[in-house]
Amino acid sequence: MRLDVILRVVTKMILPAMLLFAVYVQFHADYGPGGGFQAGVIAAAGFILYALIYGLGALMRLVPVALVEALVPMGVLIFAGVGIAGILAGGDFLDYSHLLHDPVHAQEWGIFLVEVGVFVTVASTMLAIFYAFAARGRR
């Protein structure tokens, strides 16, 4: 892929747009379709595109395997932490109404934090799967 200048230039142009679109989908979840799962897949696809064009080693320097392996459970901990915070605040698991002084704001923040946990888990899991398959013949 070193000689494919067009692919490299187009990737440099499209990758920031893909990551920005992932952020948009993440933040737009309250108002329409989308959320953590879709945003996580879009972000992971952007990084996988980077690896396909610039090589697996370049992606591993950008996003180390140790970071990916740490982020997979981190997203689950964020998700579960929001649920446990609801219990500690006097509600049920994932009952956001008691998290803040105003139930409406508590619902918004609770949903946002759960979606962040899903985003982190999905994006890092997709990258972990890609790393596992891409590095399969290198050992």
Order of alpha helices (4+ residues) and beta strands (2+ residues): alpha-alpha-alpha-alpha-alpha
